[in-house]
Amino acid sequence: MKTRLNIKNFRIFDEDGAIFEINPITILTGCNSSGKSSMVKAVMLLNSFLGQIKKDIENGNEVDFSKYKLDFTQYPMNLLGRFDKVVNNRSESRKITIEYTVYSLIISKDVNVKLVFSANENDDLNNGYLEYITISIDEDIFYSSD
């Protein structure tokens, strides 16, 4: 099973972003400062974010996208600092985009999920908040919070 990951405005990755094809066994190689650890840290942040949603689903709670965040207060994410420290310093939008495509066995098609995060000036801890999410199948939008 192959997953396609696109990361924009996170650490070294700028507005154009970087696309990764992730297989069950993936080996990252490259020069220093080429984005290997940034890709891993983006996946860790994504996993932490999706874990919050999964926990609510498993507990039978309503999924409310407005309450989930990129939480920089818990280990190991606290090692990254804060949202304003991980967003690319050349970013004009100051938004982090993580987009991934994964094959769904249920519908036998690729599902594309696009998550866009931004800061909330009322959050003193400077976590990242989901601005919007889009889920699409082929070119058709299945769900959009926009």
WORA-V152852 format. One record per residue. N is the residue number from 1. RES is the residue in three letters. PHI is phi in whole degrees, -180 to 180 (999 if undefined). PSI is psi as a letter, one per 20 degrees, with the letter a starting at -180 (* if undefined). NEAR is the number of other ideal C-beta (glycine too) atoms within 8 Angstrom. Layout:
# WORA-V152852
[[N;RES;PHI;PSI;NEAR] [N;RES;PHI;PSI;NEAR]]
This chain:
# WORA-V152852
[[1;MET;999;p;6] [2;LYS;-111;p;7] [3;THR;-122;p;9] [4;ARG;-103;p;11] [5;LEU;-126;p;14] [6;ASN;-124;p;12] [7;ILE;-119;p;15] [8;LYS;-127;p;13] [9;ASN;62;k;14] [10;PHE;-115;o;14] [11;ARG;51;d;9] [12;ILE;-74;h;9] [13;PHE;-82;p;13] [14;ASP;-93;a;10] [15;GLU;-59;h;10] [16;ASP;-75;h;5] [17;GLY;75;a;11] [18;ALA;-140;q;9] [19;ILE;-112;p;7] [20;PHE;-123;p;10] [21;GLU;-101;o;8] [22;ILE;-108;p;8] [23;ASN;-107;r;7] [24;PRO;-53;h;4] [25;ILE;-123;o;4] [26;THR;-127;p;7] [27;ILE;-114;p;4] [28;LEU;-98;p;7] [29;THR;-133;q;4] [30;GLY;157;r;6] [31;CYS;-67;r;4] [32;ASN;-58;q;3] [33;SER;62;k;5] [34;SER;-96;i;7] [35;GLY;113;j;11] [36;LYS;-60;g;9] [37;SER;-72;h;6] [38;SER;-65;h;12] [39;MET;-65;g;13] [40;VAL;-63;g;9] [41;LYS;-68;h;12] [42;ALA;-65;h;14] [43;VAL;-66;h;9] [44;MET;-63;g;10] [45;LEU;-64;g;13] [46;LEU;-61;g;11] [47;ASN;-61;g;8] [48;SER;-64;g;12] [49;PHE;-64;g;14] [50;LEU;-66;h;8] [51;GLY;-63;h;8] [52;GLN;-64;g;11] [53;ILE;-68;g;10] [54;LYS;-60;g;8] [55;LYS;-61;g;8] [56;ASP;-63;g;11] [57;ILE;-63;g;9] [58;GLU;-63;h;6] [59;ASN;-89;j;6] [60;GLY;75;j;4] [61;ASN;-87;q;6] [62;GLU;-68;q;4] [63;VAL;-87;o;7] [64;ASP;-123;o;7] [65;PHE;-59;h;8] [66;SER;-71;i;6] [67;LYS;-95;i;5] [68;TYR;-89;q;9] [69;LYS;-150;r;10] [70;LEU;-81;o;13] [71;ASP;-91;o;10] [72;PHE;-97;j;15] [73;THR;-96;i;7] [74;GLN;-104;q;8] [75;TYR;-68;p;5] [76;PRO;-94;j;6] [77;MET;-65;h;13] [78;ASN;-64;i;9] [79;LEU;-71;i;6] [80;LEU;-78;h;10] [81;GLY;106;d;7] [82;ARG;-138;r;10] [83;PHE;-56;g;13] [84;ASP;-66;i;8] [85;LYS;-90;h;7] [86;VAL;-102;i;12] [87;VAL;-70;p;13] [88;ASN;-55;p;11] [89;ASN;-69;i;4] [90;ARG;-98;j;6] [91;SER;-69;p;11] [92;GLU;-82;h;5] [93;SER;-80;h;6] [94;ARG;59;k;9] [95;LYS;-123;p;11] [96;ILE;-100;p;15] [97;THR;-117;p;13] [98;ILE;-124;o;15] [99;GLU;-124;p;12] [100;TYR;-139;q;11] [101;THR;-122;p;9] [102;VAL;-138;q;10] [103;TYR;-80;p;8] [104;SER;-98;p;9] [105;LEU;-69;h;4] [106;ILE;-68;g;4] [107;ILE;-107;i;6] [108;SER;56;l;5] [109;LYS;-147;r;8] [110;ASP;-75;p;9] [111;VAL;-116;p;13] [112;ASN;-106;p;11] [113;VAL;-119;p;11] [114;LYS;-119;p;11] [115;LEU;-118;p;11] [116;VAL;-120;p;11] [117;PHE;-115;q;13] [118;SER;-142;r;10] [119;ALA;-83;q;12] [120;ASN;-119;o;7] [121;GLU;-63;i;4] [122;ASN;-85;i;4] [123;ASP;-96;o;9] [124;ASP;-65;h;4] [125;LEU;-83;i;7] [126;ASN;57;l;9] [127;ASN;-82;r;14] [128;GLY;-99;p;12] [129;TYR;-115;q;12] [130;LEU;-67;o;14] [131;GLU;-83;g;7] [132;TYR;-161;r;8] [133;ILE;-132;p;12] [134;THR;-131;p;12] [135;ILE;-119;p;12] [136;SER;-132;q;11] [137;ILE;-125;p;10] [138;ASP;57;c;6] [139;GLU;-102;i;3] [140;ASP;-90;p;6] [141;ILE;-78;p;7] [142;PHE;-87;h;7] [143;TYR;-150;p;7] [144;SER;-145;p;8] [145;SER;-86;i;8] [146;ASP;-71;*;4]]
